[in-house]
Amino acid sequence: MFGPAPDYLGSSWQARTLFLKDDDGGATRPDVAVLVHEADAKERVSRSGTVALYLPGFQDSFFHTEQAAGWAEYDIPLIGLEFRRSGRALRSEASRDDIRDLRVRNEEISRAIDYTKQNLGAAHVILIGHSTGGLQAALWASENPGVVSSVILNSPWLDHNGPSLDHVGKTAPRLVISRLNPAYARNLHNAWHFNTAHKRVDNLKVRAGFWRTVRRAQADVAAARVRIHEPLLVAHSDRSGNYKEPSPEDLLTSDCVLNVEDMKRLAPLLSPKAQLLEISGGRHDLALSERPARDFYTRDTIEWAIRRR
């Protein structure tokens, strides 16, 4: 581990680099991950015994300082994990989000949780995953029961219409098969301060190998092979917007990235006791929604997690 180093989020924020060993063939240089949290995290944990660990989505990054302030009211530091080959942990543009096995990122999730317990003194870890990070969180929690206290999925990517492209993803993993519509990312950047080198707002490539591993993981979810034993909350918007041509209202008040009906349909397969939280007017990243939607999301998820420590 290397750090701490100052982070662009502000004078109270710092970043630590984790050096990783596992590889799925997508790295052009040895991989790292990056943990981002405020400098007084250990002091807060000494009072609450708890941390919240945030896993961003695809082509995403951690810049959720307002969300962190909500958790801080309960002396719970919100810690962002930048996955290998993304965000602050990107070491080569050629390997950006070139992930060929989602489970390779189990290494940094486990390392991050170990850091919160061994270095910060956390007795309780609340695992939060957004979008692809929600799928990552579900996979990790299923394979590591009893480690975290609860799991919150923020608009998780549990299914997607379209083929698996299994053969193409295996034989030509770097092949660009699609590009994300940049409207959502650009709209977010109008309202939130983030580094566009970490979270791109254009040229958002989707590679065949990444698509293959996501679809394979989603097939595991659909077959009920991914089971979460800890308390589970699945939060989602009240409606899906038009992904191809989102209106200004869609961009502000709906999920313009994923189908919320998939989340509602598949949540019970992750856990028969899964609870759903619908956020009226929520964006894809519910924590970045317009008010009052984001205030509702913040309050209800924190209160839910505190009751389950």
C-alpha positions in Angstrom: 0.0 0.0 0.0 1.2 3.5 -0.8 -0.1 6.8 0.6 -1.8 8.8 1.8 -1.6 11.4 -1.0 -3.8 14.5 -1.3 -6.9 14.1 -3.4 -8.6 16.6 -5.7 -11.9 16.3 -3.7 -10.5 18.8 -1.2 -8.0 19.4 1.6 -9.7 16.8 3.9 -9.5 14.0 1.4 -6.7 11.6 0.7 -6.0 8.7 -1.6 -4.1 5.4 -0.9 -2.9 3.1 -3.6 -3.2 -0.7 -3.3 -0.8 -2.8 -5.4 -2.6 -5.9 -6.8 -1.5 -9.4 -7.8 -4.4 -11.1 -9.6 -4.8 -10.7 -13.3 -7.5 -11.6 -15.9 -5.4 -10.8 -19.0 -6.6 -7.2 -19.4 -3.7 -5.3 -17.7 -1.1 -3.6 -19.8 0.9 -2.8 -16.6 0.7 -4.2 -13.0 -2.7 -3.3 -11.6 -3.5 -1.0 -8.7 -6.6 0.1 -6.9 -7.2 3.3 -5.0 -9.0 4.0 -1.8 -10.3 7.5 -1.2 -11.5 8.8 2.2 -11.3 11.8 4.5 -8.2 12.1 6.8 -10.2 11.8 10.0 -11.8 8.4 9.0 -10.0 6.5 11.8 -11.2 9.0 14.4 -14.8 8.6 13.2 -14.6 4.8 13.2 -13.3 4.9 16.8 -16.7 6.4 17.7 -19.0 4.5 15.4 -17.2 1.2 14.8 -18.5 1.4 11.2 -17.4 2.3 7.6 -19.3 2.4 4.4 -17.4 1.2 1.3 -18.6 2.5 -2.1 -18.0 0.6 -5.3 -18.5 2.8 -8.5 -20.0 1.7 -11.8 -18.6 1.2 -15.3 -16.7 4.2 -16.6 -17.2 5.7 -13.2 -15.3 7.2 -10.3 -15.8 8.3 -6.6 -16.6 12.0 -6.1 -19.5 11.7 -3.7 -18.5 14.3 -1.1 -22.2 15.2 -0.3 -23.1 11.6 0.2 -20.1 11.3 2.5 -21.3 14.2 4.5 -24.6 12.4 5.1 -22.8 9.4 6.5 -20.4 11.6 8.5 -23.4 12.8 10.6 -23.4 9.3 12.1 -19.6 9.2 12.4 -19.4 6.7 9.5 -16.7 7.5 6.9 -17.7 6.8 3.3 -14.7 5.3 1.5 -14.6 5.1 -2.3 -12.8 2.2 -4.0 -11.5 2.9 -7.4 -11.3 -0.4 -9.2 -8.3 -1.5 -11.3 -8.1 0.0 -14.8 -10.6 2.7 -14.0 -10.8 6.2 -12.4 -7.8 7.1 -10.2 -6.5 3.5 -10.6 -6.1 3.7 -14.4 -2.4 3.2 -15.3 -2.8 3.0 -19.1 -5.5 4.4 -21.4 -5.2 1.3 -23.5 -6.5 -0.8 -20.6 -9.4 1.5 -19.4 -12.2 -0.7 -18.2 -10.7 -3.7 -20.1 -12.1 -6.2 -17.6 -12.4 -9.8 -18.8 -13.5 -11.4 -15.5 -15.5 -9.3 -13.0 -14.4 -11.6 -10.2 -10.8 -10.4 -10.6 -11.9 -7.3 -8.7 -12.8 -9.4 -5.7 -9.1 -8.9 -4.8 -9.4 -5.1 -4.3 -12.7 -5.4 -2.6 -11.3 -7.8 0.0 -8.1 -5.7 0.3 -10.2 -2.6 0.9 -12.4 -4.3 3.6 -9.2 -5.6 5.3 -7.9 -2.0 5.3 -11.0 -0.7 7.0 -10.8 -3.4 9.7 -7.1 -3.6 10.3 -6.1 0.1 9.7 -9.2 2.0 10.7 -10.5 -0.4 13.3 -14.0 -1.0 11.8 -16.1 -3.7 13.3 -18.9 -3.2 10.8 -18.6 -2.6 7.0 -21.6 -1.5 4.9 -21.0 -2.5 1.3 -22.5 -0.1 -1.3 -22.4 -0.8 -5.0 -23.7 1.3 -7.9 -24.6 0.0 -11.3 -21.8 -2.4 -12.4 -20.4 -1.8 -8.9 -23.7 -3.2 -7.6 -23.2 -6.4 -9.7 -19.6 -6.6 -8.3 -20.9 -6.1 -4.8 -23.4 -8.9 -5.2 -20.8 -11.3 -6.6 -18.3 -10.5 -3.8 -20.9 -10.8 -1.0 -22.2 -14.1 -2.4 -18.7 -15.6 -2.3 -17.7 -14.0 1.0 -20.6 -14.5 3.4 -20.3 -13.1 7.0 -17.7 -10.5 6.2 -19.8 -7.3 5.9 -22.8 -6.2 8.0 -25.1 -5.3 5.1 -25.3 -4.6 1.4 -26.9 -1.7 -0.4 -27.2 -1.8 -4.2 -27.8 1.5 -5.9 -29.4 0.9 -9.3 -27.5 -2.4 -9.8 -26.8 -3.8 -13.3 -28.5 -7.2 -12.8 -29.6 -7.8 -16.4 -29.5 -6.3 -19.9 -31.3 -7.0 -23.2 -28.9 -8.3 -25.8 -26.7 -11.3 -26.7 -23.9 -12.5 -24.5 -21.3 -12.4 -27.3 -19.6 -15.2 -25.5 -17.3 -16.4 -28.3 -16.4 -12.9 -29.5 -15.7 -11.8 -25.9 -13.4 -14.8 -25.4 -11.5 -14.6 -28.7 -11.4 -10.8 -29.2 -11.8 -9.2 -25.7 -10.4 -5.8 -26.7 -12.9 -5.4 -29.6 -15.0 -2.3 -29.2 -18.6 -3.5 -29.7 -20.5 -0.4 -28.5 -20.2 3.1 -27.1 -22.2 4.5 -24.2 -24.5 7.4 -24.9 -22.6 10.3 -23.3 -25.8 12.4 -22.5 -26.1 11.0 -19.0 -22.4 11.6 -18.0 -22.5 15.1 -19.5 -25.6 16.0 -17.7 -24.1 14.9 -14.4 -21.0 17.0 -15.1 -23.3 20.1 -15.4 -24.3 19.5 -11.8 -21.4 17.8 -10.0 -17.7 18.4 -9.8 -15.6 15.4 -11.0 -12.4 14.8 -12.8 -13.2 13.9 -16.4 -10.0 12.0 -16.7 -11.4 9.7 -14.1 -15.0 9.7 -15.2 -15.2 10.3 -18.9 -18.0 12.2 -20.5 -17.2 11.1 -24.1 -15.7 8.2 -26.1 -17.2 5.7 -23.7 -16.1 2.4 -25.2 -17.6 -1.0 -24.3 -15.3 -3.9 -25.1 -16.3 -7.4 -25.9 -14.5 -9.0 -23.0 -16.1 -6.7 -20.5 -19.6 -7.4 -22.0 -19.0 -11.1 -21.9 -18.1 -11.2 -18.2 -21.0 -8.9 -17.3 -23.5 -11.1 -19.2 -22.0 -14.3 -17.6 -22.4 -12.8 -14.1 -25.9 -11.7 -14.9 -26.7 -15.2 -16.0 -25.5 -16.4 -12.6 -27.9 -13.9 -11.0 -30.8 -15.1 -13.1 -30.1 -18.7 -12.2 -30.1 -17.8 -8.5 -26.4 -18.8 -8.2 -25.6 -15.4 -6.6 -27.0 -15.4 -3.0 -26.5 -12.6 -0.4 -26.9 -13.8 3.2 -26.5 -10.4 4.8 -29.4 -7.8 5.0 -29.9 -6.5 1.4 -31.4 -3.2 0.2 -31.9 -2.7 -3.5 -32.6 1.0 -4.3 -33.9 2.1 -7.7 -35.6 5.0 -9.5 -39.4 4.9 -10.0 -39.0 4.9 -13.8 -36.6 4.2 -16.6 -36.0 7.0 -19.1 -35.3 6.9 -22.8 -31.7 5.7 -23.1 -31.2 6.5 -26.8 -32.8 9.9 -26.9 -33.3 11.1 -23.3 -35.3 14.2 -22.8 -34.1 16.9 -20.3 -36.7 15.6 -17.8 -35.5 12.0 -18.3 -31.9 13.0 -17.6 -32.9 14.8 -14.3 -35.6 12.5 -12.9 -35.3 8.9 -14.3 -32.8 6.1 -14.8 -31.6 6.7 -18.4 -29.0 3.9 -18.2 -30.8 0.7 -16.9 -34.2 -0.8 -16.7 -35.6 -0.5 -13.2 -38.0 -3.4 -13.8 -35.0 -5.7 -14.1 -33.8 -4.6 -10.6 -37.2 -5.2 -9.1 -37.6 -8.6 -10.7 -34.2 -10.0 -9.9 -33.6 -8.6 -6.3 -35.5 -11.5 -4.7 -33.2 -13.9 -6.4 -30.2 -12.3 -4.6 -32.0 -12.7 -1.3 -35.6 -13.8 -0.4 -35.4 -11.1 2.3 -34.2 -8.3 -0.1 -35.9 -5.0 0.6 -36.7 -2.6 -2.3 -36.4 1.2 -2.0 -38.0 3.2 -4.8 -36.8 6.7 -5.2 -39.3 9.0 -7.0 -37.5 11.2 -9.5 -34.2 9.3 -9.0 -31.3 9.4 -11.5 -29.3 6.3 -12.4 -26.9 7.1 -9.6 -29.5 7.8 -6.9 -26.9 9.6 -4.8 -26.5 12.2 -7.5 -30.2 12.8 -8.1 -31.9 16.2 -7.9 -33.4 17.2 -4.6 -35.5 16.0 -2.9 -34.8 12.5 -4.4 -31.2 12.3 -3.3 -32.1 13.5 0.2 -34.7 10.7 0.5 -32.2 8.2 -0.8 -29.4 9.3 1.5 -31.6 9.4 4.6 -33.4 6.1 4.1 -30.3 4.1 3.1 -28.3 5.3 6.0 -31.1 4.7 8.5 -31.7 1.3 7.1 -28.0 0.3 7.4 -27.6 1.7 10.9 -30.5 -0.5 12.1 -28.7 -3.5 10.8 -25.3 -3.2 12.3 
